[in-house]
């Protein structure tokens, strides 16, 4: 393993990740880099859990989506475990799908039929939150070495920081947009019905609560139609 070359590539990746303009673009760059930087990696993706529901993000190959769906249906698998919050383990690995697996007996046989030979899952986490799992796949049994695991872990560490940063930025932009839309809707109601600022906000809030619609969506409706329907 050329660790000096790997370090240069990781430094370049960090700069590229910083330049991405959305969460999706950041994740797509991360999974693309995984296939280029980690020896033996044929495909990569990010798996997140919403309760028991599995979601695939930035998959580089249909194989990733099929594996994630399989793990979600069976509620087991290394990547499924890696994405679970509050687990002591950070790395999950199946070195050879042709060997009998005691830990994931329901997942391994059908995964082998999908064409998987070996895989690794890395928890994506920062000091403040756990974000999901970065999953690396190979069609060859025994493709991932100890060096591959180290490289994957380093990549996942950088990926977690970039993912968290991109998501925080997106949430901030959404919050700013939400405040702008609500303010504009309040202005429309104040002008059209001679309401105070507080009264206009109360109208939006009651409408949101009574109809179980997000306040942002109620405000956007007012902005688009000029009134509440």
FIDO-321829 format. One record per residue: residue number from 1; residue in one letter; x, z, y of N, C-alpha, C, CB in turn. Coordinates in Angstrom, 1 decimal. Glycine has a CB too. Layout:
! FIDO-321829
> pos code n.u n.w n.v ca.u ca.w ca.v c.u c.w c.v cb.u cb.w cb.v
> NUM a X Z Y X Z Y X Z Y X Z Y
...
//
This chain:
! FIDO-321829
> pos code n.u n.w n.v ca.u ca.w ca.v c.u c.w c.v cb.u cb.w cb.v
> 1 x 0.8 0.0 -1.2 0.0 0.0 0.0 0.9 0.0 1.2 -1.0 1.2 0.0
> 2 x 0.7 -1.0 2.1 1.4 -1.1 3.4 0.7 -0.2 4.4 1.5 -2.5 3.9
> 3 x 1.1 1.1 4.4 0.4 2.0 5.3 0.7 1.8 6.8 0.8 3.4 5.0
> 4 x 1.8 1.2 7.1 2.1 0.9 8.5 1.2 -0.2 9.0 3.6 0.5 8.6
> 5 x 1.1 -1.2 8.1 0.2 -2.3 8.5 -1.3 -1.9 8.6 0.3 -3.5 7.5
> 6 x -1.7 -1.0 7.6 -3.0 -0.4 7.6 -3.3 0.3 8.9 -3.2 0.5 6.4
> 7 x -2.3 1.1 9.4 -2.4 1.9 10.6 -2.6 1.0 11.8 -1.2 2.8 10.8
> 8 x -1.9 -0.1 11.9 -2.1 -1.1 13.0 -3.5 -1.7 12.9 -1.0 -2.2 12.9
> 9 x -4.0 -2.0 11.7 -5.3 -2.6 11.6 -6.4 -1.6 12.0 -5.5 -3.1 10.2
> 10 x -6.2 -0.3 11.6 -7.1 0.7 12.0 -7.2 0.9 13.5 -6.8 2.0 11.3
> 11 x -6.0 0.9 14.1 -6.0 1.0 15.6 -6.7 -0.1 16.3 -4.5 1.0 16.1
> 12 x -6.5 -1.4 15.8 -7.2 -2.5 16.3 -8.7 -2.4 16.1 -6.7 -3.8 15.7
> 13 x -9.1 -1.9 14.9 -10.5 -1.7 14.6 -11.2 -0.7 15.5 -10.7 -1.2 13.1
> 14 x -10.5 0.4 15.8 -11.0 1.4 16.8 -11.3 0.8 18.1 -10.0 2.6 16.9
> 15 x -10.4 -0.1 18.6 -10.6 -0.7 19.9 -11.8 -1.7 19.8 -9.4 -1.5 20.3
> 16 x -11.9 -2.4 18.7 -13.0 -3.3 18.6 -14.4 -2.6 18.5 -12.8 -4.2 17.3
> 17 x -14.4 -1.5 17.8 -15.6 -0.7 17.6 -16.1 -0.2 19.0 -15.4 0.5 16.7
> 18 x -15.2 0.2 19.8 -15.5 0.7 21.1 -16.1 -0.3 22.0 -14.2 1.3 21.8
> 19 x -15.8 -1.6 21.7 -16.3 -2.7 22.6 -17.7 -3.2 22.1 -15.3 -3.8 22.5
> 20 x -18.2 -2.7 21.0 -19.5 -3.2 20.6 -20.6 -2.7 21.5 -19.8 -2.7 19.1
> 21 x -21.7 -3.5 21.6 -22.8 -3.2 22.6 -24.0 -2.6 21.9 -23.1 -4.4 23.4
> 22 x -24.0 -2.3 20.6 -25.2 -1.8 20.0 -24.8 -1.1 18.7 -26.2 -2.9 19.7
> 23 x -25.8 -0.3 18.2 -25.5 0.4 16.9 -25.4 -0.6 15.8 -26.7 1.4 16.6
> 24 x -26.2 -1.6 15.8 -26.2 -2.6 14.7 -24.9 -3.3 14.7 -27.3 -3.6 14.8
> 25 x -24.4 -3.7 15.9 -23.1 -4.4 16.0 -22.0 -3.5 15.5 -22.9 -4.9 17.4
> 26 x -22.0 -2.2 15.9 -21.0 -1.3 15.4 -20.9 -1.2 13.9 -21.2 0.1 16.1
> 27 x -22.1 -1.0 13.3 -22.1 -0.8 11.9 -21.7 -2.1 11.1 -23.6 -0.5 11.4
> 28 x -22.1 -3.3 11.7 -21.7 -4.5 11.1 -20.2 -4.7 11.1 -22.4 -5.7 11.8
> 29 x -19.6 -4.3 12.2 -18.1 -4.4 12.3 -17.5 -3.4 11.3 -17.7 -4.1 13.7
> 30 x -18.1 -2.2 11.1 -17.5 -1.2 10.2 -17.5 -1.8 8.8 -18.3 0.1 10.3
> 31 x -18.6 -2.3 8.3 -18.7 -2.7 7.0 -17.9 -4.0 6.7 -20.2 -3.0 6.6
> 32 x -17.8 -4.8 7.7 -16.9 -6.0 7.6 -15.5 -5.6 7.5 -17.1 -6.9 8.8
> 33 x -15.1 -4.6 8.3 -13.7 -4.1 8.2 -13.4 -3.5 6.9 -13.4 -3.1 9.3
> 34 x -14.4 -2.8 6.3 -14.2 -2.2 5.0 -13.8 -3.2 3.9 -15.4 -1.5 4.5
> 35 x -14.4 -4.4 3.9 -14.1 -5.4 2.9 -12.7 -6.0 3.2 -15.1 -6.5 2.9
> 36 x -12.2 -5.9 4.4 -10.9 -6.5 4.7 -9.8 -5.5 4.6 -10.9 -7.0 6.2
> 37 x -10.1 -4.2 4.8 -9.0 -3.2 4.8 -8.8 -2.4 3.6 -9.3 -2.2 6.0
> 38 x -9.9 -2.2 2.8 -9.8 -1.4 1.6 -9.6 -2.3 0.3 -11.1 -0.6 1.4
> 39 x -8.5 -2.1 -0.3 -8.1 -2.9 -1.5 -9.2 -2.8 -2.6 -6.7 -2.5 -2.0
> 40 x -9.6 -3.9 -3.1 -10.6 -3.9 -4.2 -12.0 -4.0 -3.7 -10.4 -2.7 -5.0
> 41 x -12.3 -3.9 -2.4 -13.7 -3.8 -1.9 -14.2 -5.2 -1.7 -13.7 -3.1 -0.5
> 42 x -15.3 -5.5 -2.5 -16.0 -6.8 -2.4 -17.2 -6.8 -1.4 -16.5 -7.3 -3.8
> 43 x -17.8 -5.6 -1.3 -19.0 -5.5 -0.4 -19.1 -4.1 0.1 -20.3 -5.9 -1.2
> 44 x -19.8 -3.9 1.2 -19.9 -2.6 1.8 -21.2 -2.5 2.6 -18.7 -2.3 2.8
> 45 x -21.6 -1.3 2.8 -22.9 -1.0 3.5 -22.9 0.4 3.9 -24.1 -1.4 2.7
> 46 x -23.9 0.7 4.8 -24.2 2.1 5.2 -25.6 2.5 4.7 -24.1 2.3 6.7
> 47 x -25.7 3.6 4.0 -26.9 4.1 3.5 -27.3 5.4 4.2 -26.8 4.4 1.9
> 48 x -28.6 5.4 4.7 -29.1 6.6 5.3 -30.3 7.0 4.6 -29.3 6.4 6.8
> 49 x -30.6 8.3 4.7 -31.8 8.9 4.1 -32.8 9.4 5.1 -31.5 10.0 3.1
> 50 x -34.1 9.1 4.9 -35.1 9.7 5.8 -36.1 10.4 4.8 -35.9 8.5 6.6
> 51 x -35.8 11.6 4.6 -36.5 12.3 3.5 -36.0 11.8 2.2 -38.0 12.1 3.6
> 52 x -36.8 11.2 1.4 -36.4 10.6 0.1 -36.3 9.1 0.2 -37.3 11.0 -1.0
> 53 x -36.6 8.5 1.4 -36.5 7.1 1.6 -35.1 6.6 1.9 -37.5 6.7 2.7
> 54 x -34.7 5.6 1.3 -33.3 5.0 1.5 -33.4 3.8 2.4 -32.7 4.6 0.1
> 55 x -32.5 3.7 3.3 -32.4 2.6 4.2 -31.0 2.0 4.2 -32.9 2.9 5.6
> 56 x -30.9 0.7 4.0 -29.6 0.0 4.0 -29.3 -0.5 5.4 -29.6 -1.1 2.9
> 57 x -28.1 -0.2 5.9 -27.7 -0.7 7.2 -26.4 -1.6 7.1 -27.5 0.4 8.2
> 58 x -26.4 -2.7 7.8 -25.2 -3.6 7.8 -24.6 -3.9 6.5 -24.2 -2.9 8.7
> 59 x -25.5 -4.3 5.5 -24.9 -4.7 4.2 -24.2 -6.0 4.3 -26.0 -4.8 3.1
> 60 x -23.0 -6.1 3.6 -22.3 -7.4 3.7 -22.7 -8.3 2.5 -20.8 -7.1 3.6
> 61 x -23.5 -7.8 1.6 -23.9 -8.6 0.4 -25.2 -8.1 -0.1 -22.7 -8.5 -0.7
> 62 x -26.0 -8.9 -0.8 -27.2 -8.5 -1.4 -27.0 -7.4 -2.4 -27.9 -9.7 -2.0
> 63 x -25.8 -7.4 -3.0 -25.5 -6.4 -4.0 -25.7 -5.0 -3.4 -24.1 -6.6 -4.5
> 64 x -25.3 -4.8 -2.2 -25.4 -3.5 -1.5 -26.9 -3.1 -1.4 -24.8 -3.6 -0.1
> 65 x -27.7 -4.0 -1.0 -29.2 -3.8 -0.8 -29.8 -3.4 -2.2 -29.9 -5.0 -0.2
> 66 x -29.4 -4.2 -3.2 -30.0 -3.9 -4.5 -29.6 -2.6 -5.1 -29.5 -5.0 -5.5
> 67 x -28.3 -2.2 -4.9 -27.8 -0.9 -5.3 -28.5 0.2 -4.6 -26.3 -0.8 -5.2
> 68 x -28.7 0.1 -3.3 -29.4 1.1 -2.5 -30.8 1.3 -2.9 -29.3 0.8 -1.0
> 69 x -31.5 0.2 -3.1 -32.9 0.3 -3.6 -33.0 1.0 -4.9 -33.5 -1.1 -3.6
> 70 x -32.1 0.6 -5.8 -32.0 1.3 -7.1 -31.9 2.8 -7.0 -30.9 0.6 -8.0
> 71 x -30.9 3.2 -6.2 -30.7 4.6 -6.0 -31.9 5.3 -5.4 -29.4 4.8 -5.2
> 72 x -32.5 4.6 -4.5 -33.7 5.2 -3.8 -34.8 5.3 -4.8 -34.1 4.3 -2.7
> 73 x -35.0 4.3 -5.7 -36.1 4.4 -6.7 -35.9 5.5 -7.7 -36.2 3.1 -7.4
> 74 x -34.6 5.6 -8.1 -34.2 6.6 -9.1 -34.0 8.0 -8.5 -33.0 6.2 -9.9
> 75 x -33.7 8.0 -7.2 -33.4 9.3 -6.5 -32.1 9.9 -7.1 -34.5 10.3 -6.6
> 76 x -31.1 9.0 -7.4 -29.8 9.4 -7.9 -28.8 8.3 -7.7 -29.9 9.9 -9.4
> 77 x -27.5 8.7 -7.7 -26.5 7.8 -7.5 -25.4 8.3 -6.6 -27.0 6.4 -7.0
> 78 x -24.2 7.8 -6.6 -23.1 8.4 -5.8 -23.3 8.2 -4.3 -21.8 7.7 -6.2
> 79 x -23.9 7.0 -3.9 -24.1 6.8 -2.5 -25.3 7.6 -2.0 -24.3 5.3 -2.2
> 80 x -26.3 7.7 -2.8 -27.4 8.6 -2.5 -27.0 10.0 -2.3 -28.5 8.5 -3.7
> 81 x -26.1 10.5 -3.2 -25.6 11.9 -3.0 -24.7 12.0 -1.8 -24.8 12.3 -4.3
> 82 x -23.9 11.0 -1.5 -23.0 11.0 -0.3 -23.8 11.1 1.0 -22.1 9.8 -0.3
> 83 x -25.0 10.5 1.0 -25.8 10.5 2.2 -26.7 11.7 2.4 -26.7 9.3 2.2
> 84 x -26.8 12.6 1.3 -27.5 13.8 1.5 -26.8 14.8 2.4 -27.8 14.4 0.1
> 85 x -27.6 15.4 3.2 -27.0 16.4 4.1 -26.6 17.7 3.4 -27.9 16.7 5.3
> 86 x -25.7 18.4 4.0 -25.3 19.8 3.6 -24.8 19.8 2.1 -26.5 20.7 3.7
> 87 x -24.1 18.8 1.7 -23.4 18.9 0.4 -22.0 19.2 0.6 -23.7 17.5 -0.4
> 88 x -21.3 19.9 -0.3 -19.9 20.3 -0.1 -19.0 19.1 -0.3 -19.5 21.4 -1.1
> 89 x -19.4 18.1 -1.1 -18.5 17.0 -1.4 -18.6 15.9 -0.3 -18.9 16.3 -2.8
> 90 x -17.5 15.2 -0.1 -17.5 14.2 1.0 -17.2 12.8 0.4 -16.3 14.5 1.9
> 91 x -16.7 12.7 -0.9 -16.4 11.4 -1.5 -17.0 11.4 -2.9 -14.9 11.2 -1.5
> 92 x -17.7 10.3 -3.2 -18.3 10.1 -4.6 -17.8 8.8 -5.1 -19.8 10.2 -4.5
> 93 x -17.4 8.8 -6.4 -16.8 7.6 -6.9 -17.1 7.4 -8.4 -15.2 7.8 -6.8
> 94 x -17.4 6.1 -8.7 -17.6 5.7 -10.1 -16.4 4.7 -10.3 -19.0 5.0 -10.4
> 95 x -15.4 5.1 -11.0 -14.3 4.2 -11.2 -14.5 3.0 -12.1 -13.1 5.1 -11.8
> 96 x -15.4 3.2 -13.1 -15.6 2.1 -14.1 -17.1 2.2 -14.6 -14.6 2.3 -15.2
> 97 x -17.9 1.3 -14.3 -19.3 1.3 -14.7 -19.4 1.0 -16.2 -20.0 0.2 -13.9
> 98 x -18.4 0.6 -16.8 -18.4 0.3 -18.3 -18.3 1.6 -19.1 -17.4 -0.7 -18.7
> 99 x -17.8 2.7 -18.4 -17.8 4.0 -19.0 -19.1 4.7 -18.9 -16.6 4.9 -18.4
> 100 x -19.4 5.6 -19.8 -20.6 6.4 -19.8 -20.5 7.4 -18.7 -20.9 7.1 -21.1
> 101 x -21.5 7.5 -17.8 -21.5 8.4 -16.7 -22.4 9.6 -17.0 -21.9 7.7 -15.4
> 102 x -21.9 10.8 -17.0 -22.7 12.0 -17.2 -23.5 12.4 -16.0 -21.8 13.1 -17.6
> 103 x -22.9 12.1 -14.8 -23.6 12.6 -13.6 -24.8 11.8 -13.1 -22.6 12.6 -12.5
> 104 x -24.7 10.4 -13.3 -25.8 9.6 -12.9 -26.2 8.7 -14.1 -25.3 8.7 -11.7
> 105 x -26.8 9.2 -15.1 -27.1 8.5 -16.3 -28.2 7.4 -16.1 -27.5 9.4 -17.4
> 106 x -29.1 7.7 -15.2 -30.2 6.7 -15.0 -29.8 5.6 -14.2 -31.4 7.4 -14.4
> 107 x -28.9 5.8 -13.2 -28.4 4.8 -12.3 -27.4 3.8 -12.9 -27.9 5.4 -11.1
> 108 x -26.5 4.3 -13.7 -25.3 3.5 -14.1 -25.7 2.2 -14.9 -24.4 4.3 -14.9
> 109 x -26.5 2.3 -15.9 -26.8 1.1 -16.7 -27.4 0.0 -15.9 -27.7 1.4 -17.9
> 110 x -28.5 0.2 -15.1 -29.0 -0.9 -14.3 -28.1 -1.4 -13.2 -30.4 -0.5 -13.7
> 111 x -27.3 -0.5 -12.7 -26.3 -0.9 -11.7 -25.3 -1.8 -12.2 -25.6 0.4 -11.0
> 112 x -24.9 -1.5 -13.5 -23.9 -2.4 -14.2 -24.5 -3.8 -14.3 -23.5 -1.8 -15.5
> 113 x -25.8 -3.8 -14.6 -26.5 -5.1 -14.8 -26.6 -5.9 -13.4 -27.9 -4.9 -15.3
> 114 x -26.5 -5.2 -12.3 -26.5 -5.8 -11.0 -25.2 -6.5 -10.8 -26.8 -4.8 -9.9
> 115 x -24.2 -6.2 -11.5 -22.8 -6.8 -11.4 -21.8 -5.8 -10.8 -22.9 -8.0 -10.5
> 116 x -22.1 -4.5 -10.7 -21.2 -3.5 -10.2 -20.1 -3.2 -11.3 -21.9 -2.3 -9.8
> 117 x -18.9 -3.1 -10.8 -17.8 -2.7 -11.7 -17.3 -1.3 -11.3 -16.7 -3.7 -11.7
> 118 x -17.2 -1.0 -10.0 -16.8 0.3 -9.5 -17.3 0.4 -8.1 -15.2 0.4 -9.6
> 119 x -17.3 1.7 -7.6 -17.8 1.9 -6.3 -17.3 3.3 -5.8 -19.4 1.9 -6.3
> 120 x -17.4 3.4 -4.4 -17.1 4.7 -3.8 -18.1 4.9 -2.7 -15.6 4.7 -3.2
> 121 x -18.4 6.2 -2.4 -19.3 6.5 -1.3 -18.7 7.6 -0.5 -20.7 7.0 -1.8
> 122 x -18.7 7.5 0.8 -18.0 8.4 1.7 -19.1 9.0 2.7 -16.8 7.8 2.5
> 123 x -19.2 10.3 2.8 -20.1 10.9 3.8 -19.6 10.6 5.2 -20.2 12.4 3.6
> 124 x -20.5 10.1 6.0 -20.2 9.8 7.4 -20.6 11.1 8.2 -20.9 8.5 8.0
> 125 x -19.7 11.8 8.8 -20.0 13.0 9.5 -19.1 13.3 10.6 -20.0 14.2 8.5
> 126 x -19.6 14.0 11.6 -18.7 14.5 12.7 -18.9 16.0 12.7 -19.2 13.9 14.1
> 127 x -18.3 16.6 13.7 -18.4 18.1 13.7 -19.8 18.5 13.9 -17.5 18.7 14.8
> 128 x -20.7 17.7 14.6 -22.0 18.1 15.0 -23.1 17.6 14.0 -22.3 17.6 16.3
> 129 x -22.9 16.5 13.3 -23.9 15.9 12.5 -23.4 15.1 11.3 -24.8 15.0 13.4
> 130 x -24.4 14.9 10.4 -24.1 14.1 9.2 -25.0 12.8 9.3 -24.4 14.8 7.8
> 131 x -24.4 11.6 9.2 -25.0 10.4 9.6 -25.4 9.5 8.4 -24.1 9.7 10.4
> 132 x -25.0 9.8 7.2 -25.3 8.9 6.1 -24.0 8.7 5.3 -25.8 7.5 6.6
> 133 x -23.9 7.5 4.6 -22.8 7.3 3.8 -22.3 5.9 3.9 -23.2 7.5 2.3
> 134 x -21.0 5.7 4.0 -20.3 4.4 3.9 -20.0 4.1 2.5 -19.0 4.3 4.8
> 135 x -20.5 3.0 1.9 -20.4 2.7 0.5 -19.6 1.4 0.3 -21.8 2.6 -0.1
> 136 x -18.7 1.5 -0.6 -17.8 0.4 -0.9 -18.0 0.0 -2.4 -16.3 0.7 -0.6
> 137 x -18.1 -1.3 -2.7 -18.4 -1.8 -4.0 -17.4 -2.8 -4.4 -19.8 -2.4 -4.0
> 138 x -17.2 -2.9 -5.7 -16.4 -3.9 -6.3 -17.1 -4.4 -7.6 -14.9 -3.4 -6.7
> 139 x -16.9 -5.7 -7.9 -17.5 -6.2 -9.1 -16.6 -6.0 -10.3 -17.8 -7.7 -8.9
> 140 x -15.4 -5.5 -10.0 -14.4 -5.3 -11.1 -14.3 -3.8 -11.5 -13.0 -5.8 -10.7
> 141 x -14.4 -3.5 -12.8 -14.1 -2.1 -13.2 -12.7 -1.6 -12.8 -14.4 -1.9 -14.7
> 142 x -12.6 -0.4 -12.3 -11.2 0.1 -12.0 -10.6 -0.5 -10.8 -10.4 -0.1 -13.2
> 143 x -11.4 -1.1 -9.9 -10.8 -1.8 -8.8 -10.2 -0.9 -7.7 -11.8 -2.7 -8.1
> 144 x -10.8 0.3 -7.6 -10.4 1.2 -6.6 -9.3 2.2 -7.1 -11.6 2.0 -6.0
> 145 x -8.2 2.3 -6.4 -7.1 3.2 -6.7 -7.2 4.4 -5.8 -5.8 2.5 -6.6
> 146 x -6.3 5.3 -6.0 -6.2 6.5 -5.1 -5.9 6.1 -3.7 -5.1 7.5 -5.6
> 147 x -5.1 5.0 -3.6 -4.8 4.5 -2.2 -6.1 3.9 -1.6 -3.7 3.4 -2.3
> 148 x -6.9 3.3 -2.4 -8.2 2.7 -1.9 -9.1 3.8 -1.4 -8.9 1.9 -3.0
> 149 x -9.1 5.0 -2.1 -9.9 6.1 -1.7 -9.4 6.7 -0.4 -9.9 7.2 -2.8
> 150 x -8.1 6.8 -0.3 -7.5 7.3 1.0 -7.8 6.4 2.1 -6.0 7.5 0.8
> 151 x -7.7 5.1 1.9 -8.0 4.1 3.0 -9.5 4.2 3.3 -7.6 2.7 2.5
> 152 x -10.3 4.3 2.3 -11.8 4.4 2.6 -12.1 5.6 3.3 -12.5 4.4 1.3
> 153 x -11.5 6.7 3.0 -11.8 8.0 3.7 -11.3 7.9 5.2 -11.0 9.2 3.0
> 154 x -10.2 7.3 5.4 -9.7 7.1 6.8 -10.7 6.2 7.6 -8.3 6.5 6.8
> 155 x -11.1 5.1 6.9 -12.0 4.2 7.6 -13.4 4.9 7.9 -12.3 3.0 6.7
> 156 x -13.8 5.7 6.9 -15.1 6.4 7.1 -15.0 7.4 8.3 -15.5 7.2 5.8
> 157 x -13.8 8.1 8.4 -13.6 9.0 9.5 -13.8 8.3 10.9 -12.3 9.7 9.4
> 158 x -13.1 7.2 11.0 -13.2 6.4 12.3 -14.7 5.9 12.4 -12.2 5.2 12.3
> 159 x -15.3 5.5 11.3 -16.6 4.9 11.4 -17.6 5.9 11.9 -17.0 4.4 10.0
> 160 x -17.5 7.2 11.4 -18.4 8.2 11.8 -18.4 8.5 13.3 -18.1 9.5 11.0
> 161 x -17.2 8.5 13.8 -17.1 8.7 15.3 -17.7 7.6 16.1 -15.6 8.9 15.7
> 162 x -17.4 6.3 15.6 -17.9 5.2 16.3 -19.5 5.1 16.2 -17.3 3.9 15.7
> 163 x -20.0 5.4 15.0 -21.4 5.4 14.7 -22.1 6.4 15.6 -21.7 5.6 13.2
> 164 x -21.6 7.6 15.6 -22.2 8.7 16.4 -22.2 8.3 17.9 -21.5 10.0 16.2
> 165 x -21.1 7.8 18.4 -21.0 7.4 19.8 -21.9 6.3 20.1 -19.6 6.9 20.1
> 166 x -22.0 5.3 19.3 -23.0 4.1 19.5 -24.4 4.6 19.5 -22.8 3.0 18.5
> 167 x -24.7 5.5 18.6 -26.1 6.0 18.6 -26.4 6.9 19.8 -26.3 6.8 17.3
> 168 x -25.5 7.7 20.2 -25.7 8.5 21.4 -25.9 7.7 22.6 -24.5 9.5 21.6
> 169 x -25.1 6.6 22.7 -25.2 5.7 23.9 -26.6 5.0 23.8 -24.1 4.6 23.8
> 170 x -27.1 4.6 22.7 -28.4 3.9 22.6 -29.5 4.9 22.9 -28.5 3.4 21.1
> 171 x -29.4 6.1 22.5 -30.4 7.1 22.8 -30.4 7.4 24.3 -30.1 8.4 22.0
> 172 x -29.3 7.4 24.9 -29.2 7.7 26.3 -29.9 6.5 27.1 -27.8 7.8 26.8
> 173 x -29.6 5.3 26.7 -30.2 4.1 27.4 -31.7 4.2 27.2 -29.6 2.8 26.8
> 174 x -32.2 4.5 26.0 -33.6 4.6 25.7 -34.2 5.7 26.6 -33.9 4.9 24.2
> 175 x -33.6 6.8 26.7 -34.1 7.9 27.5 -34.2 7.5 29.0 -33.2 9.2 27.4
> 176 x -33.2 6.8 29.5 -33.3 6.3 30.9 -34.4 5.3 31.0 -31.9 5.6 31.3
> 177 x -34.6 4.4 30.1 -35.6 3.4 30.1 -37.0 4.1 30.1 -35.5 2.4 29.0
> 178 x -37.1 5.1 29.2 -38.4 5.9 29.1 -38.7 6.5 30.4 -38.3 6.9 28.0
> 179 x -37.8 7.2 31.0 -38.1 7.8 32.3 -38.5 6.8 33.4 -36.8 8.6 32.8
> 180 x -37.8 5.7 33.4 -38.2 4.6 34.3 -39.6 4.1 34.1 -37.2 3.4 34.2
> 181 x -40.0 3.9 32.9 -41.3 3.4 32.6 -42.4 4.4 32.9 -41.4 3.0 31.1
> 182 x -42.1 5.7 32.6 -43.1 6.7 32.9 -43.2 6.9 34.4 -42.6 8.1 32.3
> 183 x -42.1 6.8 35.1 -42.2 6.9 36.6 -43.0 5.8 37.2 -40.8 6.9 37.2
> 184 x -42.8 4.6 36.7 -43.5 3.4 37.2 -45.0 3.5 36.9 -43.0 2.1 36.6
> 185 x -45.4 4.0 35.7 -46.8 4.2 35.3 -47.4 5.3 36.2 -46.9 4.6 33.8
> 186 x -46.7 6.3 36.5 -47.2 7.4 37.3 -47.5 6.8 38.7 -46.3 8.6 37.4
> 187 x -46.6 6.0 39.2 -46.8 5.4 40.5 -48.1 4.5 40.6 -45.6 4.5 40.9
> 188 x -48.3 3.8 39.5 -49.5 2.9 39.4 -50.8 3.8 39.5 -49.5 2.1 38.2
> 189 x -50.8 4.9 38.7 -52.0 5.7 38.7 -52.1 6.5 40.0 -51.8 6.8 37.5
> 190 x -51.0 6.9 40.6 -51.1 7.6 41.9 -51.7 6.7 43.0 -49.7 8.1 42.3
> 191 x -51.2 5.4 43.0 -51.7 4.5 44.0 -53.2 4.0 43.7 -50.9 3.3 44.0
> 192 x -53.5 3.9 42.5 -54.9 3.3 42.2 -55.9 4.4 42.2 -54.8 2.7 40.8
> 193 x -55.6 5.6 42.0 -56.6 6.7 41.8 -56.4 7.9 42.8 -56.6 7.2 40.4
> 194 x -55.4 7.7 43.7 -55.2 8.7 44.7 -54.8 10.1 44.1 -56.4 8.9 45.7
> 195 x -54.0 10.0 43.1 -53.5 11.2 42.4 -52.2 11.7 42.9 -53.5 10.9 40.9
> 196 x -52.0 13.0 42.7 -50.6 13.5 43.0 -49.7 13.2 41.8 -50.7 15.1 43.2
> 197 x -48.4 13.4 42.0 -47.5 13.1 40.9 -47.8 13.9 39.7 -46.0 13.4 41.4
> 198 x -48.1 15.2 39.8 -48.4 16.0 38.7 -49.7 15.6 38.0 -48.5 17.5 39.1
> 199 x -50.7 15.2 38.8 -52.0 14.8 38.2 -51.8 13.5 37.4 -53.0 14.6 39.3
> 200 x -51.0 12.6 37.9 -50.7 11.3 37.2 -50.0 11.6 35.9 -49.9 10.4 38.1
> 201 x -49.0 12.5 35.9 -48.3 12.8 34.7 -49.3 13.4 33.7 -47.1 13.7 35.0
> 202 x -50.2 14.3 34.2 -51.1 15.0 33.3 -52.1 14.0 32.6 -51.9 16.1 34.0
> 203 x -52.5 13.0 33.4 -53.3 11.9 32.8 -52.6 11.2 31.7 -53.8 10.9 33.9
> 204 x -51.4 10.8 31.9 -50.6 10.2 30.8 -50.4 11.1 29.6 -49.2 9.7 31.4
> 205 x -50.1 12.3 29.9 -49.9 13.3 28.8 -51.1 13.5 27.9 -49.3 14.6 29.3
> 206 x -52.3 13.7 28.6 -53.5 14.0 27.9 -53.9 12.7 27.0 -54.7 14.3 28.9
> 207 x -53.7 11.5 27.6 -54.1 10.3 26.9 -53.2 10.2 25.7 -53.9 9.1 27.8
> 208 x -51.9 10.5 25.8 -51.0 10.5 24.7 -51.4 11.4 23.6 -49.5 10.8 25.2
> 209 x -51.7 12.7 24.0 -52.1 13.7 23.0 -53.4 13.4 22.3 -52.1 15.1 23.7
> 210 x -54.4 13.0 23.1 -55.7 12.7 22.5 -55.7 11.6 21.5 -56.7 12.4 23.6
> 211 x -54.9 10.6 21.8 -54.9 9.4 20.9 -53.7 9.3 20.0 -54.9 8.1 21.8
> 212 x -52.8 10.4 20.0 -51.6 10.4 19.2 -50.7 9.2 19.4 -52.0 10.6 17.7
> 213 x -50.5 8.8 20.6 -49.7 7.7 21.0 -48.5 8.3 21.8 -50.4 6.6 21.8
> 214 x -47.3 7.8 21.5 -46.1 8.3 22.3 -46.3 8.1 23.8 -44.9 7.5 21.8
> 215 x -45.8 9.0 24.5 -46.0 9.0 26.0 -45.3 7.7 26.5 -45.3 10.2 26.6
> 216 x -44.2 7.3 26.0 -43.5 6.1 26.4 -44.4 4.9 26.3 -42.2 5.9 25.7
> 217 x -45.1 4.8 25.1 -46.0 3.7 24.9 -47.2 3.7 25.8 -46.4 3.6 23.4
> 218 x -47.7 4.8 26.1 -48.9 4.9 27.0 -48.4 4.4 28.4 -49.4 6.4 27.1
> 219 x -47.3 4.9 28.8 -46.7 4.5 30.1 -46.5 3.0 30.2 -45.4 5.2 30.4
> 220 x -46.0 2.4 29.1 -45.8 1.0 29.1 -47.1 0.2 29.1 -45.0 0.6 27.8
> 221 x -48.1 0.7 28.5 -49.4 0.1 28.6 -50.0 0.1 30.0 -50.4 0.9 27.7
> 222 x -49.8 1.1 30.8 -50.2 1.2 32.2 -49.4 0.2 33.0 -50.0 2.6 32.7
> 223 x -48.1 0.1 32.7 -47.3 -0.9 33.5 -47.7 -2.3 33.2 -45.8 -0.7 33.1
> 224 x -48.1 -2.6 32.0 -48.4 -4.0 31.6 -49.8 -4.3 32.0 -48.3 -4.1 30.1
> 225 x -50.8 -3.4 32.0 -52.2 -3.7 32.2 -52.7 -3.1 33.6 -53.1 -3.1 31.2
> 226 x -51.9 -2.3 34.2 -52.3 -1.7 35.5 -53.2 -0.5 35.4 -52.9 -2.7 36.3
> 227 x -53.6 -0.2 34.1 -54.6 1.0 33.9 -54.5 1.4 32.5 -56.0 0.6 34.4
> 228 x -55.2 2.5 32.2 -55.4 2.9 30.8 -56.6 2.3 30.2 -55.4 4.5 30.7
> 229 x -56.6 1.7 29.1 -57.8 1.1 28.5 -58.7 2.1 27.9 -57.4 0.1 27.4
//
